[in-house]
Amino acid sequence: MRNIIGHNVTMTLFGESHGPYVGATLDGVMPGIVVDEDYIRQELSKRRPNNKFETKRVELDEFQIISGVFNGYTTGAPLTIIIPNKNVNSKSYEETKNIARPSHADFVAYEKYHGFNDYRGGGHFSGRVSAAIVAVGAILKKALEENGILIGSHIKQIDNVIDQDFSDYEKEIIMLKNKTIPVISDIEEKMISKIVEKTENGDSVGGIIQTAIVGLPLGLGEPWFSSVEGLIANACFSVGGVKGIEFGKGFKLVEDTGKTFNDELYYENNNVYTKTNNNGGINGGITNSMPVVFSLAIKPTPSISIEQNTIDFVKKENTSLVIDGRHDPAIIRRILVVIDNLMALVVSDMLAGKYGSDFLEKGRK
């Protein structure tokens, strides 16, 4: 089982949903970065359930930094954060441990790890592990902000309720920080109503989120196997709910011709910009100094309280299942902060590859 992402700045994930801790280790981080624990708490709070359509499992996420930080600054040594799991209830998983929950990893995990995997709450496959991504990513995200690089996401679509695309990127990213339902338009209540409508009978709902990264320098990424699109996609698809990705205008480009899709360039104050951003800030796998923009398709939460057909993979027979437990009918709001902080890691890794390990030097206090 490989749990490491990154080439220059790396993150290793560990822990299970119902184990004593989840956590992560950052390596390759420069010394002297300010570690703002209040900022980490703030980011973790965005991931915490706080709406009626979200799970009743609420963890306080009282994290501990056990290495790599001294007197409030990174030391350059591996930085490890652990987050205790306190609000666990494993009984329902014990009773159905051999029943494959549709669209979950139960069956493939059992086969791949020969039955030795921790099945409680999905074990290492659980979205609970993403809390560690948020905690360590928040350190990098804060440092990137101090260097003028902003990362933000909004819910772009749930069913037929559609938010506007990013346009005034920096202003909108800052505005989204303080919104309970992160949308750009005034459609929070419509989003909530749609989620409740789709889930009140025990079902679930997915949607689309859109992410923007503003302030990236020109020239990050490589043309082939380490393209910016490839690095971002690799990271995003590590998050279990993500099933699709598009950059810039994405699949809507089929409605265009070269003339209408191409991003025309121009100079302003000796800087190069494009009149549109249909390519999502990337050409030839390399950042072109425009905002990097991509959208992700988030699947409906697979844990639903409606009877479904499935299998008992130990008895090797067909059966049915009604899932019990504390689950999110809609995971989409909580996944935004996971993607944002995961992107902080991807961006930091790319910057370190181009500029070296001290790439955040000017943001140091």
NUMILO-537902 format. One record per residue (C-alpha): residue number from 1; residue in one letter; x, y, z. Coordinates in pm, 1 decimal, decimal comma. Each point is the difference from the previous one (the first is absolute). Example, Ala and Ser with C-alpha at 12.3 -4.5 7.8 and 13.67 -1.06 7.14 Angstrom:
<site i="1" aa="A" u="1230,0" v="-450,0" w="780,0"/>
<site i="2" aa="S" u="137,0" v="344,0" w="-66,0"/>
//
This chain:
<site i="1" aa="M" u="0,0" v="0,0" w="0,0"/>
<site i="2" aa="R" u="158,6" v="326,4" w="-116,3"/>
<site i="3" aa="N" u="-115,9" v="317,1" w="172,4"/>
<site i="4" aa="I" u="251,0" v="262,0" w="-115,3"/>
<site i="5" aa="I" u="-63,2" v="288,0" w="-239,1"/>
<site i="6" aa="G" u="249,6" v="252,8" w="-134,1"/>
<site i="7" aa="H" u="356,1" v="5,5" w="-134,3"/>
<site i="8" aa="N" u="171,3" v="288,6" w="182,2"/>
<site i="9" aa="V" u="-253,5" v="82,0" w="271,5"/>
<site i="10" aa="T" u="-164,6" v="-327,6" w="97,5"/>
<site i="11" aa="M" u="-289,0" v="-104,3" w="219,8"/>
<site i="12" aa="T" u="-49,3" v="-344,0" w="154,7"/>
<site i="13" aa="L" u="-349,3" v="-83,6" w="129,2"/>
<site i="14" aa="F" u="-73,8" v="-247,4" w="278,5"/>
<site i="15" aa="G" u="-284,3" v="-113,1" w="225,4"/>
<site i="16" aa="E" u="-346,4" v="-149,9" w="-30,4"/>
<site i="17" aa="S" u="-352,9" v="126,8" w="56,2"/>
<site i="18" aa="H" u="-48,5" v="-179,8" w="332,3"/>
<site i="19" aa="G" u="362,1" v="-33,8" w="104,4"/>
<site i="20" aa="P" u="150,6" v="214,2" w="277,6"/>
<site i="21" aa="Y" u="135,5" v="267,3" w="-237,5"/>
<site i="22" aa="V" u="14,3" v="122,7" w="-355,2"/>
<site i="23" aa="G" u="301,4" v="204,0" w="-102,6"/>
<site i="24" aa="A" u="252,8" v="107,2" w="-257,4"/>
<site i="25" aa="T" u="368,7" v="76,4" w="-32,8"/>
<site i="26" aa="L" u="133,6" v="281,7" w="-217,8"/>
<site i="27" aa="D" u="357,3" v="-29,6" w="-119,5"/>
<site i="28" aa="G" u="208,4" v="237,5" w="-208,1"/>
<site i="29" aa="V" u="-150,3" v="312,3" w="158,1"/>
<site i="30" aa="M" u="238,0" v="291,0" w="45,1"/>
<site i="31" aa="P" u="88,9" v="116,7" w="351,0"/>
<site i="32" aa="G" u="-138,6" v="322,7" w="140,7"/>
<site i="33" aa="I" u="-360,1" v="-17,0" w="-123,9"/>
<site i="34" aa="V" u="-240,8" v="142,3" w="256,4"/>
<site i="35" aa="V" u="-232,5" v="-271,5" w="130,8"/>
<site i="36" aa="D" u="-328,9" v="170,5" w="86,1"/>
<site i="37" aa="E" u="-197,0" v="-252,4" w="205,6"/>
<site i="38" aa="D" u="-309,2" v="220,5" w="0,3"/>
<site i="39" aa="Y" u="4,7" v="-5,2" w="-379,5"/>
<site i="40" aa="I" u="23,3" v="-381,2" w="5,1"/>
<site i="41" aa="R" u="-300,9" v="-13,8" w="234,3"/>
<site i="42" aa="Q" u="-190,6" v="234,1" w="-227,2"/>
<site i="43" aa="E" u="63,9" v="-221,0" w="-303,3"/>
<site i="44" aa="L" u="-94,3" v="-315,2" w="191,5"/>
<site i="45" aa="S" u="-325,0" v="165,4" w="109,6"/>
<site i="46" aa="K" u="-98,5" v="40,5" w="-366,5"/>
<site i="47" aa="R" u="21,4" v="-376,0" w="-40,7"/>
<site i="48" aa="R" u="-201,7" v="-68,0" w="315,7"/>
<site i="49" aa="P" u="-374,0" v="-78,9" w="-41,6"/>
<site i="50" aa="N" u="-213,0" v="304,8" w="76,7"/>
<site i="51" aa="N" u="-318,8" v="-41,0" w="-203,5"/>
<site i="52" aa="K" u="-310,9" v="-212,9" w="44,6"/>
<site i="53" aa="F" u="81,4" v="-193,3" w="-316,6"/>
<site i="54" aa="E" u="342,7" v="-111,4" w="126,2"/>
<site i="55" aa="T" u="120,2" v="-286,1" w="219,3"/>
<site i="56" aa="K" u="-74,3" v="-6,9" w="373,5"/>
<site i="57" aa="R" u="357,0" v="-116,3" w="63,8"/>
<site i="58" aa="V" u="170,3" v="318,0" w="118,9"/>
<site i="59" aa="E" u="366,5" v="-18,9" w="97,8"/>
<site i="60" aa="L" u="164,1" v="293,4" w="176,2"/>
<site i="61" aa="D" u="325,5" v="-57,8" w="-194,6"/>
<site i="62" aa="E" u="222,5" v="93,7" w="293,8"/>
<site i="63" aa="F" u="319,7" v="-45,9" w="-198,4"/>
<site i="64" aa="Q" u="350,5" v="-36,8" w="138,4"/>
<site i="65" aa="I" u="318,8" v="97,6" w="-185,0"/>
<site i="66" aa="I" u="252,4" v="-255,7" w="121,2"/>
<site i="67" aa="S" u="302,9" v="81,8" w="-214,6"/>
<site i="68" aa="G" u="146,3" v="256,4" w="-236,3"/>
<site i="69" aa="V" u="-111,8" v="316,4" w="182,9"/>
<site i="70" aa="F" u="188,5" v="194,4" w="267,3"/>
<site i="71" aa="N" u="-93,4" v="337,4" w="149,3"/>
<site i="72" aa="G" u="-278,9" v="37,5" w="-254,2"/>
<site i="73" aa="Y" u="213,4" v="-53,3" w="-311,3"/>
<site i="74" aa="T" u="76,9" v="-297,1" w="-222,8"/>
<site i="75" aa="T" u="345,0" v="-143,7" w="68,7"/>
<site i="76" aa="G" u="55,6" v="-165,6" w="-337,3"/>
<site i="77" aa="A" u="-33,3" v="-345,3" w="154,9"/>
<site i="78" aa="P" u="-299,4" v="-222,5" w="-86,1"/>
<site i="79" aa="L" u="-314,6" v="164,6" w="136,8"/>
<site i="80" aa="T" u="-257,6" v="-240,8" w="143,7"/>
<site i="81" aa="I" u="-353,9" v="79,7" w="113,0"/>
<site i="82" aa="I" u="-229,9" v="-250,1" w="169,3"/>
<site i="83" aa="I" u="-375,0" v="42,6" w="55,5"/>
<site i="84" aa="P" u="-179,8" v="-226,5" w="248,9"/>
<site i="85" aa="N" u="-318,3" v="-187,4" w="-87,8"/>
<site i="86" aa="K" u="-226,4" v="28,6" w="302,8"/>
<site i="87" aa="N" u="-356,7" v="-20,8" w="-130,6"/>
<site i="88" aa="V" u="0,8" v="-352,8" w="-143,2"/>
<site i="89" aa="N" u="-272,1" v="-264,8" w="-14,7"/>
<site i="90" aa="S" u="120,3" v="-323,3" w="-158,9"/>
<site i="91" aa="K" u="-292,4" v="-229,7" w="85,1"/>
<site i="92" aa="S" u="-186,6" v="34,3" w="-330,6"/>
<site i="93" aa="Y" u="317,1" v="-73,6" w="-197,6"/>
<site i="94" aa="E" u="71,1" v="-312,8" w="202,3"/>
<site i="95" aa="E" u="-340,4" v="-142,5" w="-85,0"/>
<site i="96" aa="T" u="40,8" v="52,7" w="-376,7"/>
<site i="97" aa="K" u="377,1" v="-34,8" w="-40,9"/>
<site i="98" aa="N" u="-32,7" v="-260,2" w="-276,6"/>
<site i="99" aa="I" u="-271,8" v="184,5" w="-193,1"/>
<site i="100" aa="A" u="120,1" v="221,5" w="-283,8"/>
<site i="101" aa="R" u="-156,4" v="345,3" w="19,4"/>
<site i="102" aa="P" u="-72,9" v="101,3" w="-362,5"/>
<site i="103" aa="S" u="249,0" v="256,4" w="-137,0"/>
<site i="104" aa="H" u="219,6" v="-34,1" w="310,6"/>
<site i="105" aa="A" u="346,1" v="-162,2" w="10,2"/>
<site i="106" aa="D" u="-102,9" v="-287,2" w="231,3"/>
<site i="107" aa="F" u="28,0" v="-281,8" w="-254,0"/>
<site i="108" aa="V" u="314,6" v="118,4" w="-178,6"/>
<site i="109" aa="A" u="170,5" v="77,2" w="332,9"/>
<site i="110" aa="Y" u="-78,2" v="-350,1" w="128,9"/>
<site i="111" aa="E" u="141,2" v="-156,5" w="-315,4"/>
<site i="112" aa="K" u="309,1" v="220,2" w="-31,5"/>
<site i="113" aa="Y" u="101,1" v="-22,3" w="365,0"/>
<site i="114" aa="H" u="-106,4" v="-363,7" w="49,1"/>
<site i="115" aa="G" u="-255,7" v="83,5" w="267,3"/>
<site i="116" aa="F" u="247,4" v="173,7" w="231,5"/>
<site i="117" aa="N" u="-132,9" v="350,8" w="-73,4"/>
<site i="118" aa="D" u="-177,0" v="199,5" w="272,2"/>
<site i="119" aa="Y" u="-362,8" v="-2,6" w="-115,2"/>
<site i="120" aa="R" u="-139,4" v="226,3" w="276,5"/>
<site i="121" aa="G" u="-139,3" v="314,5" w="-157,1"/>
<site i="122" aa="G" u="186,0" v="-80,0" w="-319,5"/>
<site i="123" aa="G" u="335,3" v="-12,1" w="180,8"/>
<site i="124" aa="H" u="279,3" v="169,3" w="-190,4"/>
<site i="125" aa="F" u="-233,8" v="62,8" w="-294,4"/>
<site i="126" aa="S" u="-224,1" v="224,6" w="209,4"/>
<site i="127" aa="G" u="-48,4" v="368,7" w="-63,7"/>
<site i="128" aa="R" u="90,3" v="44,9" w="367,3"/>
<site i="129" aa="V" u="367,2" v="-30,9" w="-101,3"/>
<site i="130" aa="S" u="-38,5" v="319,1" w="-204,9"/>
<site i="131" aa="A" u="1,9" v="200,5" w="324,8"/>
<site i="132" aa="A" u="376,0" v="-57,9" w="6,2"/>
<site i="133" aa="I" u="32,2" v="141,4" w="-353,2"/>
<site i="134" aa="V" u="-175,5" v="315,9" w="116,1"/>
<site i="135" aa="A" u="217,4" v="34,2" w="311,1"/>
<site i="136" aa="V" u="339,3" v="-24,2" w="-170,3"/>
<site i="137" aa="G" u="-116,4" v="171,3" w="-318,1"/>
<site i="138" aa="A" u="-115,2" v="301,3" w="203,1"/>
<site i="139" aa="I" u="361,5" v="73,4" w="97,9"/>
<site i="140" aa="L" u="99,7" v="21,4" w="-365,3"/>
<site i="141" aa="K" u="-319,6" v="179,0" w="-105,7"/>
<site i="142" aa="K" u="62,0" v="276,3" w="253,8"/>
<site i="143" aa="A" u="361,9" v="37,2" w="-114,1"/>
<site i="144" aa="L" u="-110,4" v="15,1" w="-364,1"/>
<site i="145" aa="E" u="-252,1" v="273,4" w="84,7"/>
<site i="146" aa="E" u="281,3" v="204,9" w="151,0"/>
<site i="147" aa="N" u="178,1" v="-35,9" w="-334,4"/>
<site i="148" aa="G" u="-303,1" v="116,8" w="-200,6"/>
<site i="149" aa="I" u="-127,4" v="-342,5" w="-107,1"/>
<site i="150" aa="L" u="-369,2" v="-53,0" w="82,7"/>
<site i="151" aa="I" u="-196,6" v="-324,2" w="-26,1"/>
<site i="152" aa="G" u="-379,3" v="-22,8" w="24,5"/>
<site i="153" aa="S" u="-297,2" v="-212,3" w="-104,0"/>
<site i="154" aa="H" u="-375,9" v="34,7" w="-27,1"/>
<site i="155" aa="I" u="-292,9" v="-231,9" w="-63,2"/>
<site i="156" aa="K" u="-66,8" v="46,2" w="-368,5"/>
<site i="157" aa="Q" u="-302,8" v="-225,5" w="-42,1"/>
<site i="158" aa="I" u="-239,6" v="-225,6" w="189,2"/>
<site i="159" aa="D" u="-268,1" v="-150,9" w="-224,2"/>
<site i="160" aa="N" u="-144,9" v="293,0" w="-199,3"/>
<site i="161" aa="V" u="121,4" v="270,6" w="240,8"/>
<site i="162" aa="I" u="306,9" v="156,2" w="-164,9"/>
<site i="163" aa="D" u="238,6" v="261,0" w="138,3"/>
<site i="164" aa="Q" u="188,2" v="245,1" w="-221,8"/>
<site i="165" aa="D" u="359,5" v="-74,1" w="-96,5"/>
<site i="166" aa="F" u="294,8" v="179,7" w="153,4"/>
<site i="167" aa="S" u="54,7" v="337,5" w="-167,5"/>
<site i="168" aa="D" u="147,3" v="246,1" w="250,6"/>
<site i="169" aa="Y" u="224,2" v="-273,1" w="137,1"/>
<site i="170" aa="E" u="181,6" v="159,9" w="292,9"/>
<site i="171" aa="K" u="-302,8" v="188,6" w="129,6"/>
<site i="172" aa="E" u="-221,4" v="-308,6" w="-23,3"/>
<site i="173" aa="I" u="250,4" v="-231,5" w="170,7"/>
<site i="174" aa="I" u="21,9" v="241,8" w="292,7"/>
<site i="175" aa="M" u="-379,7" v="32,7" w="13,1"/>
<site i="176" aa="L" u="-50,3" v="-377,8" w="4,8"/>
<site i="177" aa="K" u="209,9" v="-40,7" w="315,8"/>
<site i="178" aa="N" u="-283,0" v="125,8" w="220,6"/>
<site i="179" aa="K" u="-295,6" v="-175,7" w="-163,4"/>
<site i="180" aa="T" u="-168,9" v="-298,6" w="165,5"/>
<site i="181" aa="I" u="-112,9" v="-124,6" w="-341,6"/>
<site i="182" aa="P" u="287,3" v="101,1" w="-230,4"/>
<site i="183" aa="V" u="-165,6" v="143,6" w="-310,8"/>
<site i="184" aa="I" u="68,0" v="318,0" w="-195,0"/>
<site i="185" aa="S" u="-359,5" v="86,5" w="-91,0"/>
<site i="186" aa="D" u="-279,9" v="55,4" w="249,7"/>
<site i="187" aa="I" u="-127,4" v="-358,7" w="-20,3"/>
<site i="188" aa="E" u="84,8" v="-149,4" w="340,9"/>
<site i="189" aa="E" u="-362,3" v="-75,4" w="90,7"/>
<site i="190" aa="K" u="-67,1" v="-157,3" w="-339,9"/>
<site i="191" aa="M" u="302,5" v="-225,6" w="46,1"/>
<site i="192" aa="I" u="-112,3" v="-105,8" w="347,6"/>
<site i="193" aa="S" u="-356,4" v="-62,9" w="-117,2"/>
<site i="194" aa="K" u="119,6" v="-213,4" w="-287,7"/>
<site i="195" aa="I" u="219,5" v="-210,9" w="228,0"/>
<site i="196" aa="V" u="-284,0" v="-49,4" w="249,5"/>
<site i="197" aa="E" u="-243,4" v="-82,7" w="-281,0"/>
<site i="198" aa="K" u="229,5" v="-265,4" w="-143,6"/>
<site i="199" aa="T" u="95,2" v="-157,4" w="332,7"/>
<site i="200" aa="E" u="-312,7" v="13,5" w="218,4"/>
<site i="201" aa="N" u="-94,6" v="-355,7" w="-100,0"/>
<site i="202" aa="G" u="335,2" v="-149,0" w="97,0"/>
<site i="203" aa="D" u="173,5" v="58,2" w="-333,4"/>
<site i="204" aa="S" u="306,6" v="217,1" w="-71,7"/>
<site i="205" aa="V" u="117,5" v="258,1" w="-251,2"/>
<site i="206" aa="G" u="323,0" v="104,2" w="-171,4"/>
<site i="207" aa="G" u="94,1" v="301,0" w="-207,7"/>
<site i="208" aa="I" u="281,9" v="206,2" w="-149,3"/>
<site i="209" aa="I" u="253,9" v="222,3" w="172,4"/>
<site i="210" aa="Q" u="226,3" v="256,1" w="-167,2"/>
<site i="211" aa="T" u="345,6" v="92,2" w="128,3"/>
<site i="212" aa="A" u="222,1" v="295,4" w="-88,6"/>
<site i="213" aa="I" u="368,2" v="55,2" w="79,5"/>
<site i="214" aa="V" u="107,9" v="361,7" w="-40,4"/>
<site i="215" aa="G" u="352,0" v="145,8" w="-1,8"/>
<site i="216" aa="L" u="197,6" v="-292,4" w="-135,1"/>
<site i="217" aa="P" u="317,8" v="101,6" w="-183,1"/>
<site i="218" aa="L" u="50,9" v="-66,8" w="-366,8"/>
<site i="219" aa="G" u="175,3" v="-326,2" w="-85,7"/>
<site i="220" aa="L" u="-103,7" v="-258,7" w="260,5"/>
<site i="221" aa="G" u="-49,0" v="-354,6" w="-124,7"/>
<site i="222" aa="E" u="144,6" v="-213,0" w="-277,0"/>
<site i="223" aa="P" u="-128,9" v="-78,1" w="-349,3"/>
<site i="224" aa="W" u="-55,8" v="-373,4" w="36,1"/>
<site i="225" aa="F" u="-18,2" v="-216,9" w="309,8"/>
<site i="226" aa="S" u="10,3" v="272,8" w="263,0"/>
<site i="227" aa="S" u="-241,1" v="242,4" w="-163,0"/>
<site i="228" aa="V" u="-189,4" v="231,6" w="231,9"/>
<site i="229" aa="E" u="-323,6" v="-169,6" w="-105,5"/>
<site i="230" aa="G" u="147,7" v="-342,1" w="73,7"/>
<site i="231" aa="L" u="130,4" v="93,9" w="345,0"/>
<site i="232" aa="I" u="-329,0" v="162,2" w="98,6"/>
<site i="233" aa="A" u="-207,3" v="-289,1" w="-134,4"/>
<site i="234" aa="N" u="216,4" v="-256,9" w="178,0"/>
<site i="235" aa="A" u="-52,3" v="177,1" w="330,6"/>
<site i="236" aa="C" u="-372,3" v="59,7" w="-46,9"/>
<site i="237" aa="F" u="-72,5" v="-361,2" w="-92,3"/>
<site i="238" aa="S" u="153,0" v="-109,3" w="329,8"/>
<site i="239" aa="V" u="-311,6" v="146,2" w="163,4"/>
<site i="240" aa="G" u="-259,0" v="-275,6" w="-6,3"/>
<site i="241" aa="G" u="-300,6" v="203,3" w="-108,8"/>
<site i="242" aa="V" u="163,5" v="146,6" w="-313,1"/>
<site i="243" aa="K" u="-104,7" v="-168,5" w="-325,7"/>
<site i="244" aa="G" u="77,9" v="258,5" w="-268,6"/>
<site i="245" aa="I" u="209,6" v="307,7" w="-75,5"/>
<site i="246" aa="E" u="10,3" v="272,7" w="-263,0"/>
<site i="247" aa="F" u="228,3" v="301,2" w="-39,3"/>
<site i="248" aa="G" u="-118,3" v="342,7" w="-106,2"/>
<site i="249" aa="K" u="-298,9" v="-31,8" w="-229,6"/>
<site i="250" aa="G" u="42,9" v="-376,3" w="1,7"/>
<site i="251" aa="F" u="-249,7" v="-213,9" w="-187,9"/>
<site i="252" aa="K" u="-199,6" v="303,5" w="-110,7"/>
<site i="253" aa="L" u="277,2" v="59,8" w="-254,5"/>
<site i="254" aa="V" u="-184,0" v="-236,9" w="-235,1"/>
<site i="255" aa="E" u="-231,5" v="294,7" w="-67,1"/>
<site i="256" aa="D" u="295,4" v="214,5" w="-114,5"/>
<site i="257" aa="T" u="224,9" v="46,2" w="-299,2"/>
<site i="258" aa="G" u="364,8" v="97,3" w="22,5"/>
<site i="259" aa="K" u="-99,1" v="364,1" w="-43,6"/>
<site i="260" aa="T" u="-247,7" v="0,6" w="289,1"/>
<site i="261" aa="F" u="199,5" v="-225,6" w="233,8"/>
<site i="262" aa="N" u="354,3" v="136,6" w="-37,6"/>
<site i="263" aa="D" u="121,0" v="236,0" w="273,6"/>
<site i="264" aa="E" u="134,3" v="309,6" w="-177,0"/>
<site i="265" aa="L" u="305,9" v="159,2" w="164,1"/>
<site i="266" aa="Y" u="81,5" v="363,4" w="71,1"/>
<site i="267" aa="Y" u="251,1" v="213,0" w="189,9"/>
<site i="268" aa="E" u="-97,8" v="231,8" w="284,8"/>
<site i="269" aa="N" u="262,9" v="181,3" w="209,4"/>
<site i="270" aa="N" u="259,8" v="-234,2" w="-145,2"/>
<site i="271" aa="N" u="-190,4" v="-306,9" w="124,2"/>
<site i="272" aa="V" u="-163,1" v="-258,6" w="-225,8"/>
<site i="273" aa="Y" u="-367,5" v="-88,2" w="46,5"/>
<site i="274" aa="T" u="-265,6" v="-181,2" w="-201,3"/>
<site i="275" aa="K" u="-338,8" v="149,0" w="-82,7"/>
<site i="276" aa="T" u="-173,9" v="-323,4" w="99,0"/>
<site i="277" aa="N" u="110,1" v="-293,2" w="214,2"/>
<site i="278" aa="N" u="-155,5" v="-292,3" w="-185,1"/>
<site i="279" aa="N" u="317,4" v="-207,7" w="46,9"/>
<site i="280" aa="G" u="-12,3" v="46,1" w="375,9"/>
<site i="281" aa="G" u="334,8" v="175,3" w="35,9"/>
<site i="282" aa="I" u="203,9" v="-282,9" w="-152,3"/>
<site i="283" aa="N" u="160,2" v="-41,9" w="-343,2"/>
<site i="284" aa="G" u="215,3" v="-296,9" w="-91,6"/>
<site i="285" aa="G" u="-24,5" v="-128,9" w="356,4"/>
<site i="286" aa="I" u="157,7" v="323,5" w="130,1"/>
<site i="287" aa="T" u="-152,0" v="293,8" w="190,3"/>
<site i="288" aa="N" u="-43,7" v="309,1" w="-218,3"/>
<site i="289" aa="S" u="-44,3" v="248,2" w="293,7"/>
<site i="290" aa="M" u="-380,7" v="9,4" w="-27,8"/>
<site i="291" aa="P" u="-202,6" v="-157,2" w="283,2"/>
<site i="292" aa="V" u="-1,8" v="-379,8" w="-8,2"/>
<site i="293" aa="V" u="-366,3" v="-106,2" w="-3,4"/>
<site i="294" aa="F" u="-148,2" v="-348,8" w="10,5"/>
<site i="295" aa="S" u="-328,2" v="-167,8" w="87,6"/>
<site i="296" aa="L" u="-59,9" v="-334,5" w="172,1"/>
<site i="297" aa="A" u="-296,4" v="-236,0" w="-18,6"/>
<site i="298" aa="I" u="-85,2" v="-123,5" w="351,0"/>
<site i="299" aa="K" u="-202,2" v="-320,2" w="16,2"/>
<site i="300" aa="P" u="-305,5" v="-43,6" w="223,1"/>
<site i="301" aa="T" u="100,4" v="-136,0" w="338,9"/>
<site i="302" aa="P" u="-21,6" v="-380,7" w="-38,6"/>
<site i="303" aa="S" u="-129,7" v="-61,2" w="355,2"/>
<site i="304" aa="I" u="-379,0" v="23,2" w="-27,0"/>
<site i="305" aa="S" u="-281,3" v="-141,1" w="212,4"/>
<site i="306" aa="I" u="-189,2" v="-148,5" w="-295,2"/>
<site i="307" aa="E" u="13,5" v="-376,2" w="-57,2"/>
<site i="308" aa="Q" u="257,1" v="-98,9" w="-264,0"/>
<site i="309" aa="N" u="106,3" v="-328,1" w="-157,4"/>
<site i="310" aa="T" u="354,7" v="-113,3" w="75,5"/>
<site i="311" aa="I" u="213,2" v="-301,5" w="95,4"/>
<site i="312" aa="D" u="141,8" v="-173,7" w="304,2"/>
<site i="313" aa="F" u="359,0" v="-43,4" w="-119,5"/>
<site i="314" aa="V" u="90,9" v="-255,6" w="268,1"/>
<site i="315" aa="K" u="-302,2" v="-226,5" w="-49,8"/>
<site i="316" aa="K" u="12,8" v="81,6" w="-373,7"/>
<site i="317" aa="E" u="-372,5" v="48,3" w="-31,8"/>
<site i="318" aa="N" u="-241,3" v="272,5" w="-102,0"/>
<site i="319" aa="T" u="-171,7" v="204,4" w="268,0"/>
<site i="320" aa="S" u="-147,5" v="343,8" w="66,0"/>
<site i="321" aa="L" u="96,5" v="283,4" w="230,8"/>
<site i="322" aa="V" u="-147,5" v="304,7" w="170,9"/>
<site i="323" aa="I" u="290,6" v="209,2" w="129,0"/>
<site i="324" aa="D" u="-17,9" v="110,5" w="360,4"/>
<site i="325" aa="G" u="227,2" v="255,2" w="165,6"/>
<site i="326" aa="R" u="93,3" v="367,8" w="-16,3"/>
<site i="327" aa="H" u="56,0" v="110,6" w="-357,1"/>
<site i="328" aa="D" u="-5,4" v="312,6" w="-214,1"/>
<site i="329" aa="P" u="-293,9" v="13,8" w="-243,6"/>
<site i="330" aa="A" u="210,5" v="263,5" w="-178,9"/>
<site i="331" aa="I" u="378,8" v="16,4" w="39,9"/>
<site i="332" aa="I" u="52,6" v="280,0" w="-250,4"/>
<site i="333" aa="R" u="31,3" v="295,7" w="239,8"/>
<site i="334" aa="R" u="249,3" v="-179,3" w="225,0"/>
<site i="335" aa="I" u="214,7" v="-114,7" w="-290,3"/>
<site i="336" aa="L" u="82,5" v="357,3" w="-109,6"/>
<site i="337" aa="V" u="248,4" v="67,0" w="279,4"/>
<site i="338" aa="V" u="165,2" v="-337,8" w="-59,9"/>
<site i="339" aa="I" u="63,8" v="88,6" w="-364,5"/>
<site i="340" aa="D" u="122,2" v="350,6" w="86,9"/>
<site i="341" aa="N" u="258,6" v="-126,9" w="247,2"/>
<site i="342" aa="L" u="101,4" v="-288,7" w="-221,6"/>
<site i="343" aa="M" u="65,9" v="256,2" w="-274,3"/>
<site i="344" aa="A" u="224,9" v="190,4" w="241,9"/>
<site i="345" aa="L" u="216,0" v="-310,8" w="12,6"/>
<site i="346" aa="V" u="1,9" v="-41,7" w="-379,9"/>
<site i="347" aa="V" u="89,7" v="366,8" w="-52,2"/>
<site i="348" aa="S" u="274,2" v="-11,1" w="264,6"/>
<site i="349" aa="D" u="144,9" v="-311,4" w="-160,2"/>
<site i="350" aa="M" u="8,7" v="165,7" w="-343,9"/>
<site i="351" aa="L" u="153,9" v="319,1" w="139,1"/>
<site i="352" aa="A" u="268,9" v="-196,4" w="183,2"/>
<site i="353" aa="G" u="78,9" v="-187,2" w="-320,4"/>
<site i="354" aa="K" u="54,2" v="323,7" w="-191,7"/>
<site i="355" aa="Y" u="152,2" v="228,7" w="264,2"/>
<site i="356" aa="G" u="145,9" v="-234,0" w="261,6"/>
<site i="357" aa="S" u="-93,5" v="-78,9" w="358,0"/>
<site i="358" aa="D" u="7,9" v="365,4" w="112,8"/>
<site i="359" aa="F" u="-275,9" v="101,1" w="-242,6"/>
<site i="360" aa="L" u="-206,1" v="159,8" w="281,0"/>
<site i="361" aa="E" u="288,9" v="212,8" w="130,1"/>
<site i="362" aa="K" u="-163,8" v="338,6" w="-57,4"/>
<site i="363" aa="G" u="-311,8" v="-101,1" w="192,4"/>
<site i="364" aa="R" u="200,2" v="-75,7" w="309,6"/>
<site i="365" aa="K" u="-39,0" v="240,7" w="292,8"/>
//
